[in-house]
Amino acid sequence: MIKTHSVDLIVVGANTLDSKNLFETFKDISSKFINEENGENGEKSKEPFCIWGAMEVARIYSKTEKAKRSNKDAPYSLHQAISLARYEQDPLSEILNLWDKDP
């Protein structure tokens, strides 16, 4: 999946004890991409960064009606993952997602 989507950043939320193991696994996987060649043009693959993400905004967003409307059948943890990824891309925009015009 990392190769297919050419991932630049992997964000791991520290919300369980298994998060440290998950973080280390992603670090190991992403470090393998440095030496691999990428397709026909022979360019070197870049290593995706693996960072810790703050879960406060993601936890709050995943409980909002807006999150439930946007991904009706998605589990709670997927709502958190989506919010965490958006927060790392644009923190202000994701914080503003906490407010909804329909109370």
Order of alpha helices (4+ residues) and beta strands (2+ residues): alpha-beta-alpha-beta-beta-beta-alpha-alpha-alpha-alpha
